[in-house]
Amino acid sequence: MGDVQLFLLDAEYREPFIVLSGVNQNGSKVAVSDRSVSPYFYLEPREDADRAQLQHHLAAGVGGIVPGQVEAVERKLLGQPKRLLQVTFDRQDQAAVFWDAAKRVDEVKAGYEYGMPLYKRYLIDKGLQPAGWLTVKGDAAGLAAQQIVPADRKVAPRPHIMAFDIEVAEENGEERIIMASLADTEGLSKLLTYAPVSVPGAEVLDGEKALLERFAQLVRDNDPAIITGYNTDRYDFPKLLAAAARHGIQLRFGKDDMPVLFVRRGRITAARLPGLVHIDTYSFVENVMAPNLESETLTLDMVAKELLGAGKQQMKWIDIQRAWREQRGLEQVAEYCKTDSQLALRLAERLLPLLFSLSQLTGQLPFDVCRMAYSQLVEGLLVRKAYANNEIVLNRPRTAEVKRRRAAASYKGGYVHLPEKGMHDNIAVFDFQSLYPSIILTHNVSPDTICQHPACRSNTAPESEHQFCLQQKGFMPGVLEAVVKKRLLLKKARGKAAESEQLALKILANAFYGYYGYAGSRWYSRLCAEAITAWGRRYIKGLIATAEGMGLPVIYGDTDSIFLSMEAKKDARRFVAAVNKKLPGTMELEFKGFYKRGIFIQSKAGSAAKKKYALLEANGNLVMRGMETRRRDWAKIARDTQEAVLRAILQDRSPEKAIGLVRAAVARLRSGSAANEEVIIFSQVTKPLAEYEQESPHLSAARKLQQLGGRVAEGTVIGYIITKGAGTISERAAPADFAQDYDPEYYVRNQVVPAALRILGNLGVTESDILSDGDKQFSLAGFWKKR
């Protein structure tokens, strides 16, 4: 055959081949196989060992396995040169047996890089980038590759994506899949059910078994490159396969007729479909996107509204059950199901550019990237760069070591300059640009740069005796520097591709510090993590001292930011210029904004609480941090009331108006006129229900929902309402869709009033002041900070 260009989406080892799959420039699926894969690992001889004799001994075979080759090589281990033996095999099973036997050879001190999955090893050795282009030369019969090399092509294709959703109901005491919808980028819009419905694209089948078989057939016939959905790992695929098992059938979705495999990825089990790339957008949103989202919960409805500007059709789970039981109103259920798959498709199209950028940068497959946390993404990047730097990839820590790291006492974090409680006018906010990444670069903080050189004493971490080398750049700062430089270049570029890559680079850069302290990391270094935060404390304290030396009142400081009292923006610019002249390396202070007024909240101990404040912009916008208005475990009526109180205080300067707003909310609750939507409290199930040791309201509600046939899985966000009646709060927590008669006193005394008193308590307002009918007057005079 001629050359084939392939945009790489997936790779897997099927002994003795590596199978690469993706799409060509037209978006059509292509798969190629390559036999040129050889498992290998490294062995480090003991210092007193006869290396030549050990090499000969290993080459003759141990554990009944004779390797293909034993070669003496030089690599670096944490920057230090190491003479190692690289042992290569024909098959992975040979490597496994040999590894176990070699560890018992007296002359062998240590081994490295055994546990790396073979498909990852192959991609690194060949220099191939997932979500990047390859040129394949080979035999037309079966596309057996003779040569595979990176291709100089930048624009990503538009792969065929299919999204799906299922609806479940109880039938004769058993859970049944009653509907499934599919939508794809080529115009497919299908609804499968075994109820009489009349909606566009509907197919009415004979029963659940026929629905399952038709669902799998539609996926096979349309043969997408990517199949996607929202929470499909933890809900949809387990439900589909459980239903198939009840009927004694196997669901096969790919052209190669292989079954779905469940593989461990972090703390979840992921569904892998041979021949298709399964992207669960919920996992990607949860792991990567969540910190940058405003959504109260990570439901498809909330996330789609924020990212796409459109949400789900509103239908309660209880209404779906009733419609199915009574066989009425099923068209609405069908449209609801269809909308979910269409939203899942649009969400995948929205997120794939970022996911592909992260895949390219880290060298990890899209299937893996969408299920990776920040530290895992950083580690993927480091593993790939280690090969390019001739560095040995450190072994994963054993379980006992991970437990030891986690059990260690926590180290000191960022410095907090507690604010004076109360109200402040004319607030200028500054922060260090990417403080911790800048410290890593400026001070060369890396496990391989800890040194004792006299010339490097000036680079000793504060509050410690640990110094970092100034003579040779560390491995991790070198990788981070390349990330930061590339991001700076992309800031000047335009287009969605550059925007996605820039965001991916930002995510990686900001995750480096956390990776040092992540207990499961290969390049773990508590010492480095401690040094970074120590330098951070020095810089923020120095910034505070500079401001005070210039006569600028410091309102608040926290880790990487400072709040100053200033009269004009020009003063802010002068302050930034003065500070940046003295900062070393890549350190830089930025002016973030000027605020008309702000309030800092008092803690229960009586001092101002860190990271609890609200700022008023000149245009009337409120910027809030640490408030209940941003927490989903507070009911909407409490959050809305707190925000209204903040506006009354900051904008109108009226405590009386604020108290009136709280009393109005209390009156609505006590009269029963508050809507159920206003009293729902949300909390997430983070592990299987059986693993929880203590009861709580959201777990009680989750169990009740499960008993009623509702969907509850790891990651499910439970909405519940505290109802009237006897028993503990947990016992009275009911799933929101089934709750009746909320308990007004619970919401008054545990939600609305406490949220309001976070602000009004600073004025001397008490619970009795709010709940009584008196007209006591309150003044802001003692609360205002005059400069």
C-alpha positions in Angstrom: 0.0 0.0 0.0 1.0 3.6 -0.2 1.7 5.8 2.8 -1.3 6.1 5.2 -1.6 9.1 7.5 -3.3 8.2 10.8 -4.5 10.5 13.6 -3.7 8.3 16.6 -6.6 7.8 19.0 -5.8 4.5 20.6 -3.1 1.8 21.1 -3.2 -1.6 22.7 -1.0 -4.7 23.0 -2.5 -7.8 21.4 0.4 -10.3 21.6 2.6 -10.2 19.6 1.3 -6.9 18.0 0.8 -3.4 19.0 -2.4 -2.3 17.4 -2.8 1.5 16.6 -6.1 2.9 15.7 -7.4 6.3 14.7 -8.7 8.2 11.7 -7.3 9.4 8.5 -7.5 13.0 7.1 -11.1 12.2 5.9 -12.2 11.1 9.3 -12.4 7.4 8.3 -11.3 4.8 10.8 -7.9 3.2 10.2 -6.1 0.5 12.3 -2.6 -0.8 11.8 -0.6 -3.5 13.5 3.2 -3.4 14.3 5.3 -6.4 15.3 8.3 -4.4 16.1 7.6 -4.2 19.8 10.1 -5.6 22.4 9.4 -5.5 26.1 12.4 -4.5 28.2 13.5 -3.2 31.6 16.7 -2.2 33.4 18.7 -3.9 36.1 21.2 -2.1 38.3 24.1 -4.3 39.4 25.5 -3.9 43.0 28.6 -1.7 43.3 30.8 -4.7 44.1 29.4 -7.0 41.3 31.4 -8.2 38.3 29.3 -6.5 35.7 30.5 -8.6 32.8 29.9 -11.8 34.6 26.4 -10.7 35.7 25.6 -9.7 32.1 26.8 -13.1 30.9 24.8 -14.9 33.7 21.6 -13.0 32.8 22.0 -13.6 29.1 22.2 -17.3 29.7 18.8 -17.1 31.3 17.2 -17.0 34.7 13.8 -18.4 35.8 13.8 -20.6 32.7 13.7 -17.6 30.4 16.5 -16.6 28.0 16.2 -12.9 27.1 16.6 -11.7 23.5 19.4 -9.4 24.6 21.2 -8.1 27.6 23.0 -4.8 26.9 25.2 -2.6 29.0 23.9 1.0 28.9 24.3 4.3 30.6 21.4 6.3 31.9 20.7 8.9 34.5 19.0 8.3 37.8 17.9 11.5 39.5 20.5 13.3 37.4 23.3 10.9 38.4 25.0 8.7 35.8 24.2 5.0 36.2 25.6 2.0 34.4 22.7 -0.4 33.9 21.8 -3.6 32.1 18.9 -3.3 29.6 17.2 -6.7 29.3 15.0 -7.2 26.2 12.5 -9.9 25.4 10.3 -11.2 22.5 7.1 -11.4 24.6 5.6 -9.7 27.7 5.1 -13.0 29.5 8.8 -13.7 29.3 9.6 -10.4 30.8 7.3 -11.0 33.8 8.9 -14.4 34.7 12.4 -13.1 34.2 11.7 -10.0 36.3 10.6 -12.1 39.3 13.7 -14.3 39.0 16.2 -11.5 38.5 15.2 -9.8 41.7 16.5 -12.8 43.6 19.9 -12.7 41.9 22.4 -11.5 44.6 24.4 -9.3 42.2 21.2 -7.3 41.2 20.7 -4.2 43.4 17.5 -2.8 41.8 15.3 -2.9 38.7 13.5 -0.1 36.8 10.7 0.4 34.3 9.3 -3.1 34.4 5.7 -2.1 35.2 5.2 0.3 32.3 2.3 -0.9 30.0 3.8 -2.1 26.8 1.7 0.2 24.6 3.0 3.2 26.5 6.6 1.9 26.2 6.0 1.4 22.4 4.7 5.0 21.9 7.6 6.5 23.8 10.3 4.5 22.1 8.9 5.3 18.6 8.3 9.0 19.5 4.6 8.7 18.6 2.1 11.2 20.0 -1.5 10.2 20.8 -3.9 12.7 19.2 -1.1 13.4 16.7 -0.4 12.4 13.2 1.6 9.3 12.0 2.8 8.2 8.6 2.4 4.4 8.1 4.2 2.4 5.5 3.2 -1.3 5.2 1.5 -4.2 3.7 -2.0 -3.6 2.3 -3.2 -6.9 3.7 -4.4 -6.1 7.2 -2.4 -2.9 7.3 0.7 -4.6 8.9 3.1 -1.7 9.4 6.7 -1.9 8.1 7.5 1.6 9.3 5.6 4.1 11.5 7.0 7.7 12.0 5.5 11.0 13.3 3.9 13.0 10.5 4.3 16.8 10.1 0.6 17.6 10.2 -1.1 19.9 12.7 -4.8 20.2 12.1 -6.9 17.6 13.9 -9.5 15.8 11.9 -13.2 15.6 12.7 -13.7 12.1 14.0 -17.0 10.3 13.9 -18.4 10.6 17.4 -21.5 8.8 18.8 -23.1 9.6 22.1 -25.7 7.6 23.9 -28.0 7.7 27.0 -30.2 5.1 28.7 -33.3 5.4 30.9 -34.0 2.8 33.6 -37.3 2.0 35.4 -38.6 -0.7 37.8 -40.7 -3.4 36.2 -42.1 -6.3 38.2 -39.7 -5.5 41.0 -36.6 -5.6 38.7 -34.6 -2.8 37.1 -35.1 -2.6 33.4 -33.5 -0.5 30.6 -36.6 1.0 29.1 -35.1 3.4 26.5 -31.8 4.1 24.9 -30.9 7.0 22.6 -28.1 7.5 20.2 -26.8 10.7 18.4 -23.8 11.2 16.3 -21.8 13.7 14.3 -23.2 12.3 11.0 -26.8 13.1 11.8 -28.0 9.9 13.5 -30.7 10.5 16.1 -32.3 7.3 17.3 -34.6 6.3 20.2 -34.9 2.6 21.1 -37.7 1.4 23.4 -40.3 -1.3 23.7 -43.2 1.0 24.6 -45.5 2.5 22.0 -44.1 6.0 21.4 -44.3 8.3 18.4 -41.3 10.5 18.2 -38.9 11.1 15.3 -36.2 8.4 15.1 -38.0 6.0 17.4 -37.8 2.2 16.9 -40.3 0.2 19.0 -38.9 -3.3 19.7 -40.2 -6.5 21.3 -38.5 -6.1 24.7 -35.4 -5.3 26.7 -33.3 -8.0 25.1 -34.2 -6.8 21.6 -33.4 -3.2 22.7 -30.0 -4.2 23.9 -29.2 -6.2 20.7 -30.4 -3.4 18.5 -28.4 -0.8 20.5 -25.2 -2.8 20.0 -26.0 -3.4 16.3 -26.5 0.3 15.7 -23.1 1.1 17.2 -21.4 -1.7 15.1 -23.2 -0.6 11.9 -22.3 3.1 12.3 -18.8 2.2 13.5 -17.9 5.6 15.2 -14.3 6.3 16.1 -15.4 7.6 19.5 -18.3 6.6 21.7 -19.2 8.9 24.5 -21.7 9.7 27.2 -22.0 11.3 30.7 -21.0 9.0 33.6 -21.0 6.0 31.3 -18.2 4.3 33.2 -20.0 4.2 36.5 -23.6 4.0 35.3 -24.6 3.3 31.7 -22.1 0.6 30.7 -22.5 -1.4 34.0 -26.3 -1.2 33.6 -26.1 -2.3 29.9 -23.9 -5.3 30.7 -25.9 -6.3 33.8 -29.1 -6.3 31.6 -27.3 -8.3 28.9 -26.2 -10.9 31.5 -29.8 -11.3 32.6 -30.8 -12.2 29.1 -27.7 -14.4 28.6 -26.3 -12.3 25.7 -23.0 -10.6 25.2 -22.9 -7.0 23.8 -20.2 -6.5 21.2 -19.8 -2.9 19.9 -16.7 -3.1 17.7 -16.2 -4.6 14.2 -13.6 -7.0 15.7 -16.4 -8.7 17.8 -14.6 -8.4 21.1 -16.5 -7.9 24.4 -16.4 -4.8 26.6 -13.5 -4.9 29.1 -13.5 -3.2 32.5 -10.1 -1.8 33.4 -8.9 0.0 36.5 -8.2 3.7 36.0 -7.4 5.5 39.3 -10.2 5.0 41.7 -12.8 4.0 39.1 -13.3 1.1 36.8 -13.5 2.2 33.1 -15.3 0.5 30.2 -12.9 -0.2 27.4 -14.4 -1.1 24.0 -11.9 -2.7 21.6 -12.1 -0.9 18.2 -13.7 2.2 19.7 -12.4 5.0 22.0 -14.7 5.4 25.0 -14.6 9.0 26.3 -16.6 9.5 29.5 -17.0 13.3 29.6 -18.1 13.2 33.3 -14.8 11.8 34.4 -13.0 14.5 32.4 -15.2 17.2 33.9 -14.7 15.8 37.4 -10.9 15.4 37.2 -9.9 18.4 35.0 -12.6 20.9 34.4 -14.4 21.1 37.8 -12.1 23.7 39.5 -12.7 26.2 36.7 -16.5 25.7 36.6 -19.2 27.7 38.4 -21.7 24.8 38.3 -23.1 23.9 41.7 -23.1 20.3 40.8 -21.5 18.3 38.0 -24.7 17.0 36.6 -25.1 16.9 32.8 -27.8 19.6 33.1 -25.6 22.1 35.1 -22.4 21.5 33.1 -24.1 21.7 29.7 -25.8 25.0 30.7 -22.5 26.5 31.7 -20.4 25.2 28.7 -23.0 24.9 26.0 -25.7 27.4 27.1 -28.4 24.7 27.0 -29.5 22.2 29.5 -31.6 19.0 29.8 -35.3 18.9 29.5 -36.7 19.1 33.0 -38.2 15.8 34.1 -38.0 14.2 37.5 -37.0 10.6 37.9 -40.2 9.8 39.7 -42.2 11.1 36.7 -40.3 8.7 34.4 -41.2 5.8 36.7 -44.8 6.9 36.8 -45.0 7.3 33.0 -43.5 3.9 32.4 -45.8 2.2 35.0 -48.9 3.9 33.7 -47.7 3.8 30.0 -48.8 7.4 29.6 -46.7 10.5 28.7 -43.9 8.3 27.3 -43.3 10.7 24.4 -42.0 13.2 27.0 -39.7 10.5 28.4 -38.5 9.7 24.9 -37.6 13.3 24.2 -35.9 13.6 27.5 -33.7 10.6 26.7 -33.0 11.9 23.2 -32.0 15.3 24.5 -29.5 13.7 26.9 -27.6 11.9 24.1 -27.6 15.1 22.0 -26.2 17.1 24.9 -23.6 14.4 25.6 -22.6 14.7 21.9 -22.3 18.4 22.0 -20.4 18.3 25.3 -17.9 15.8 23.8 -17.3 18.1 20.8 -16.8 21.0 23.1 -14.3 19.2 25.4 -12.3 17.1 22.9 -10.0 19.9 21.7 -8.7 20.3 25.3 -8.6 16.6 25.9 -6.6 16.1 22.6 -4.2 18.8 23.6 -3.5 17.2 27.0 -3.1 13.9 25.2 -0.5 15.3 22.9 1.4 17.1 25.6 1.5 14.2 28.1 1.8 11.3 25.6 -1.2 9.6 27.1 -4.1 8.1 25.1 -7.4 10.0 25.1 -9.1 7.1 26.8 -6.6 7.5 29.7 -6.4 11.3 29.8 -10.2 11.7 30.3 -9.9 9.6 33.5 -6.7 11.1 34.9 -6.3 13.5 37.8 -3.8 16.4 37.6 -0.9 14.6 39.1 -1.3 11.6 36.7 -1.2 14.0 33.8 2.0 15.6 35.1 3.5 12.1 35.6 2.6 11.1 32.0 4.5 14.2 30.7 7.5 13.4 33.0 7.7 9.8 31.9 7.8 10.8 28.2 10.4 13.6 28.9 12.5 11.2 31.0 13.1 9.1 27.9 14.2 12.2 25.9 16.6 13.2 28.7 18.1 9.7 29.1 16.6 9.6 32.6 15.4 6.4 34.2 11.7 6.5 35.1 11.4 5.9 38.8 9.3 3.0 39.9 5.8 3.4 41.2 5.8 3.4 45.0 4.5 0.2 46.6 1.3 0.3 48.6 3.1 0.4 52.0 5.2 3.3 50.8 2.1 5.2 49.7 0.5 4.6 53.1 3.6 5.8 54.8 3.7 9.0 52.8 0.0 9.7 53.5 0.4 9.0 57.2 3.3 11.5 57.6 2.5 14.7 59.4 1.3 17.5 57.1 3.9 20.2 56.3 3.4 23.9 56.6 1.5 25.5 53.7 1.0 29.1 52.5 1.1 32.1 54.8 -2.1 33.9 55.6 -2.2 37.5 56.9 -5.6 37.5 58.6 -7.7 40.5 57.7 -9.3 43.0 60.0 -12.9 41.9 60.1 -15.3 44.4 58.7 -15.9 46.6 55.7 -13.2 48.3 53.6 -13.4 50.8 50.8 -11.1 51.1 47.7 -9.4 47.7 47.7 -6.7 46.8 45.2 -5.9 43.1 44.7 -2.6 41.7 43.5 -1.2 38.2 43.1 2.0 36.5 42.0 1.7 35.1 38.5 1.8 31.3 38.9 3.5 31.5 42.2 4.5 27.9 42.8 5.6 27.1 39.2 7.6 30.3 39.3 9.3 29.2 42.5 10.2 25.8 41.0 11.8 27.6 38.0 13.5 30.4 39.9 15.0 28.2 42.5 15.5 25.0 40.4 13.5 22.9 42.9 13.7 19.3 41.9 14.6 15.9 43.6 17.8 15.7 41.6 19.0 19.3 42.4 19.3 18.9 46.2 23.0 19.6 46.8 25.7 20.6 49.2 27.7 22.8 46.9 29.1 25.9 48.8 28.3 28.0 45.7 24.6 27.1 46.0 24.1 28.1 49.6 22.4 31.3 48.5 19.6 29.1 47.1 18.7 27.5 50.4 15.0 27.1 51.1 13.7 29.3 53.9 13.2 27.7 57.4 15.4 24.8 56.3 18.9 23.7 55.5 18.0 22.3 52.1 19.7 23.9 49.2 19.1 23.5 45.5 21.8 23.5 42.8 22.5 26.6 40.8 25.0 24.9 38.5 22.8 22.4 36.7 19.1 22.6 35.8 17.0 19.9 37.4 14.9 17.4 35.4 11.5 18.6 36.5 12.3 22.4 36.3 13.5 21.7 32.7 10.3 20.1 31.8 8.2 22.8 33.5 10.3 25.5 31.8 9.4 24.1 28.3 5.7 24.0 29.3 5.8 27.7 30.4 7.7 28.9 27.4 5.4 27.1 25.0 2.4 28.6 26.8 3.8 32.2 26.5 4.3 31.7 22.7 0.7 30.4 22.3 -0.7 33.5 24.1 0.2 35.4 21.0 -1.5 32.9 18.7 -5.2 32.9 17.8 -7.7 30.2 17.1 -9.5 27.5 19.1 -6.6 25.0 18.7 -4.1 27.4 20.3 -6.6 28.3 23.0 -7.1 24.6 23.9 -3.4 23.9 23.9 -2.7 27.0 26.1 -5.3 25.9 28.6 -3.7 22.4 28.6 -0.3 23.9 29.3 -1.7 26.0 32.1 -3.3 23.0 33.7 0.0 21.1 33.6 2.1 23.9 34.9 -0.1 24.6 37.9 -0.2 20.9 38.8 3.6 20.5 39.2 3.7 21.6 42.8 0.9 19.2 43.8 2.7 16.4 42.1 5.7 16.7 44.4 3.4 16.0 47.4 1.2 13.4 45.7 1.7 10.2 47.7 1.4 8.0 44.6 3.9 9.8 42.4 7.1 8.4 41.0 9.1 11.6 41.6 7.6 12.2 45.0 9.6 14.7 47.1 8.1 16.0 50.4 11.3 18.0 50.8 10.7 19.8 47.5 7.1 20.5 48.3 8.1 21.9 51.7 10.7 24.1 50.1 8.2 25.5 47.5 5.7 26.5 50.2 8.5 28.0 52.4 9.7 30.2 49.5 6.0 31.1 48.9 5.7 32.3 52.5 8.9 34.3 52.2 7.6 36.1 49.1 4.2 36.9 50.4 5.6 38.2 53.7 8.2 40.2 51.7 5.3 41.7 49.6 3.4 42.7 52.8 6.5 44.3 54.2 7.1 46.2 51.0 3.5 47.5 51.0 3.7 48.6 54.6 7.1 50.3 53.9 5.4 52.3 51.2 2.6 53.4 53.6 0.0 51.2 52.0 -2.4 49.6 54.5 -2.6 45.8 54.1 -6.1 44.5 54.4 -5.5 40.8 53.7 -2.8 38.4 52.4 -3.1 34.7 51.5 -0.5 32.4 49.9 0.0 34.2 46.6 -2.3 37.3 46.9 -2.5 40.6 48.7 -5.3 43.1 49.3 -4.3 46.7 49.8 -6.2 49.9 50.6 -5.6 52.3 47.7 -7.2 55.4 46.4 -6.5 55.0 42.7 -5.5 52.5 40.0 -2.3 54.5 39.2 -1.1 53.7 42.7 -1.6 50.0 42.0 0.5 50.2 38.8 3.3 52.0 40.7 3.3 49.3 43.4 3.5 46.5 40.8 6.5 48.2 39.1 8.3 48.8 42.3 7.9 45.1 43.4 8.8 43.5 40.1 12.1 45.4 39.9 13.3 43.4 42.9 11.8 39.9 42.1 14.2 37.2 41.0 14.0 34.8 38.0 10.5 34.3 36.6 8.7 35.7 39.7 6.2 38.4 38.7 3.5 40.3 40.5 0.2 41.2 38.7 -2.5 43.7 39.5 -5.8 41.7 39.4 -8.4 44.4 40.0 -9.8 47.4 41.9 -12.9 47.0 44.1 -15.2 49.7 45.4 -15.9 47.9 48.7 -15.3 44.6 50.4 -16.3 42.7 53.5 -14.2 40.2 55.4 -16.0 37.6 57.5 -15.5 36.8 61.2 -14.7 33.2 62.2 -16.4 31.5 65.1 -13.2 32.1 67.1 -13.7 35.8 66.8 -11.0 36.6 64.3 -11.4 37.2 60.6 -11.6 34.0 58.7 -9.1 33.3 55.9 -10.6 33.1 52.4 -14.0 34.3 53.4 -14.8 37.6 51.8 -17.0 39.4 49.3 -15.9 42.2 47.0 -18.1 44.7 45.1 -17.0 45.9 41.7 -17.8 49.4 40.4 -20.3 47.9 38.0 -22.2 46.2 40.9 -20.8 42.7 40.4 -20.1 40.7 43.5 -16.9 38.6 43.7 -17.2 36.0 46.6 -14.8 33.6 48.1 -15.5 31.0 50.8 -19.2 32.0 51.1 -22.2 29.7 51.3 -23.4 31.2 48.1 -20.8 29.0 46.3 -21.5 25.8 48.2 -23.9 23.2 46.9 -24.3 21.7 50.4 -26.4 24.8 51.3 -30.0 25.1 50.1 -30.7 27.6 47.3 -32.9 29.7 49.6 -29.9 30.1 52.1 -27.5 30.9 49.3 -29.8 33.4 47.7 -30.5 35.1 51.0 -26.8 35.4 51.9 -26.1 37.0 48.5 -29.0 39.4 49.0 -27.7 40.3 52.5 -24.2 41.0 51.0 -25.7 43.3 48.4 -27.8 45.2 51.0 -24.7 45.7 53.1 -22.1 46.4 50.4 -24.2 48.3 47.9 -27.0 49.9 50.0 -25.1 50.1 53.3 -28.4 49.1 55.0 -28.4 46.5 57.8 -32.2 47.1 58.2 -32.8 46.1 54.5 -30.6 43.0 55.0 -32.5 41.9 58.1 -35.8 42.4 56.3 -34.6 40.2 53.4 -33.7 37.4 55.9 -37.1 37.8 57.7 -38.9 37.5 54.3 -37.1 34.3 53.6 -38.0 32.9 57.0 -41.6 33.9 56.5 -41.7 32.1 53.1 -40.3 28.9 54.7 -42.7 29.0 57.7 -45.7 29.6 55.5 -44.8 26.6 53.3 -44.6 28.8 50.2 -40.9 28.1 49.4 -40.6 25.8 46.4 -39.0 22.4 46.8 -36.2 23.5 44.4 -35.2 26.2 47.0 -34.7 23.7 49.8 -32.8 20.9 48.0 -29.3 20.2 49.4 -26.7 18.5 47.2 -23.9 16.2 48.2 -21.9 13.7 46.2 -21.5 10.0 46.7 -17.7 9.5 46.4 -17.5 5.7 47.0 -19.8 2.7 47.1 -22.5 3.1 49.7 -21.4 -0.1 51.5 -18.0 1.5 52.2 -19.3 4.4 54.3 -19.0 3.8 58.1 -21.0 6.7 59.3 -24.5 7.8 58.4 -25.3 11.2 57.0 -28.3 12.9 55.4 -27.1 12.5 51.8 -26.2 8.8 52.4 -29.6 8.1 53.9 -31.3 9.8 51.0 -29.1 7.9 48.5 -30.1 4.5 50.1 -33.7 5.5 49.9 -33.3 6.5 46.3 -31.6 3.2 45.5 -34.4 1.3 47.2 -36.9 3.1 45.0 -35.0 2.0 41.9 -33.1 5.3 41.4 -29.6 5.6 39.9 -26.9 5.8 42.5 -23.3 5.2 41.6 -19.9 6.5 42.7 -19.9 10.1 41.6 -23.7 10.5 41.8 -24.8 13.9 43.2 -27.7 13.3 45.6 -30.3 16.0 45.9 -32.2 15.7 49.2 -34.7 17.6 51.4 -35.1 17.4 55.2 -38.7 16.7 55.8 -41.1 17.0 58.7 -41.5 14.2 61.2 -39.8 12.3 64.0 -36.2 11.0 63.9 -32.8 12.3 63.3 -31.9 14.7 60.5 -30.5 11.8 58.5 -33.6 9.7 59.0 -35.7 12.6 57.7 -33.6 13.2 54.6 -35.6 12.2 51.5 -34.5 12.1 47.8 -35.6 15.4 46.3 -37.9 13.9 43.7 -39.8 12.0 46.4 -39.8 14.5 49.2 -43.0 16.1 50.6 -43.4 18.7 53.4 -40.0 20.1 54.0 -39.2 21.0 57.7 -39.4 24.8 57.8 -37.6 25.0 61.2 -34.7 23.0 60.0 -34.2 25.4 57.1 -34.7 28.5 59.2 -32.3 27.5 62.0 -29.8 25.4 60.1 -29.6 27.1 56.7 -31.1 30.6 56.2 -30.3 32.2 59.5 -26.7 30.8 59.9 -25.8 31.8 56.3 -27.1 35.3 57.0 -25.4 35.6 60.3 -22.0 35.0 58.6 -22.3 38.6 57.5 -24.8 40.2 60.0 -23.1 38.7 63.0 -20.3 41.1 62.4 -22.8 43.9 63.1 -23.9 42.4 66.4 -27.0 40.9 64.9 -28.2 37.7 66.6 -30.6 34.9 65.7 -33.2 36.3 68.1 -32.9 39.8 66.4 -33.8 38.2 63.1 -36.6 35.9 64.4 -38.2 38.4 66.7 -40.6 41.1 65.5 -38.6 44.0 67.0 -37.2 47.0 65.1 -33.8 47.2 66.8 -31.5 49.5 64.8 -28.0 48.5 63.7 -25.2 50.7 62.5 -22.3 50.1 60.2 -20.3 52.8 61.9 -18.2 50.4 64.0 -17.9 48.0 61.2 -16.4 50.3 58.7 -12.6 50.6 58.5 -11.5 54.1 58.0 -8.1 54.8 56.5 
